[in-house]
Amino acid sequence: MASATATDEARRNRIVAHMNQSHTRELTHYLRHFAGASRRAASSPSLCDVTLQGMRIRAGGNDYAVPFTPPLDAWDDAKGRIIEMDATARRGLGISDVYITEYVPPQGTDIVVFGAVVAYFTSVASLPWVVPGSSFWRILTAVFPGGPEWFRWIVAIIFLPVLAIHLTEAFFFDRKLQRHGVDRWSGLWWRWVATCFVEGVCSFRRMNNIIAQKKAQKEDKKH
């Protein structure tokens, strides 16, 4: 009996150490789906204990009980049940099993789009200085079709539609990032969302390419 108890204790300790080292994201999923914790309350979790009846997870100064339903028959069942519960939690939360962990900047023709949009917003910012007698006014008189009056009118008239389109793209991109495990307000989130606000659909295309590659890698590991 003493040997069996020691073996069970060693298995419990291995599970706790492994989850805290490599699977805190999954612990967050358990808290949000099975314990009803908010995203903020479930942040930075740690597995405190695991038994055949369930897990005790600590986050934000609170302890949460996440039961195994039904309880495990043996420790050999723990890994499969934990994986199954994460899949259930992700489905309930609308989270993919493909996580985005890297930022890919604009490349190729995407750089052209990015530069063009930056140039437009720079033009908007320059409007207070496009006045008769200014250097901007003289340059636009020489090079811009229709002159500075047309420049001011075109830049101003399309500003609200352009802003609305780019904010909408950033909104939907934020939701896509969260589905793929990127926490809102994190450094990775800011880089992706800021880039998407500027270039729009190009960011979606690059993100979809990353997701497709990661899915293919997962499939390869199954064979």
Buried (B, 14 or more C-beta within 10 A) or exposed (E): EEEEEEEBEEBBEEBBEEBBEEBBBBBBBBBBBBBEBEEEBBBEBEBEBBBBEBBBBBBBEEEBEBEBEEEBEEBEBBEEBBEEBBEBBBEEBEBBEBBBEEBBEBEEEBEEBBEEBEEBBEBBEBBEEBEEEBEBBEEBEEEBEEEBBEBBEBBEEEBEEBEEEBEEBBEEBBEBBBBBBBBEEEEBBEBBBEBBBBBBEBBBEBBEEBBEEBEEEEEEEEE
